[in-house]
Amino acid sequence: MVKKKAKVTPAAASVQDKPATLKDLLRPEILEGLKAQADAMKAEEQAKKEAERAKVEAARKAEEKRLENDFAYQLEKSKLDWRKHK
């Protein structure tokens, strides 16, 4: 029986065959600037979400406080089983 020879693929050639990416083409200063800008945009978006959440929470609390002072709402919400309180 004849032994088969193992095929050797050149690893260095495959690295060179890959097309250049935008990251490779840009200067490091520009790349860092773009990363910083992306981070700033993410932080701004997070701040907007937090502000919106706080606004919704404040509106909910204000509505709850208004309903606490509304006698009709309190009467509807309360249980009518007065035997428990004898």
C-alpha angles and dihedrals in degrees: 000000000000120000117233117236115237113243113238116208116199108239094194092057092054091055091053093047093062114101118248114263127218089252090058093047098049123082115250092244092056091045091052090048091053092048091050090049091050091050091049091051091050091050091049091050090049090051091051091051091049092049091049091049091050090049092052091047092051091049090050092050092048091051091048091051091048091051092049088062094046108098094196091054092048091050092050092046097048121088114249095216100111094169089085091063098052 
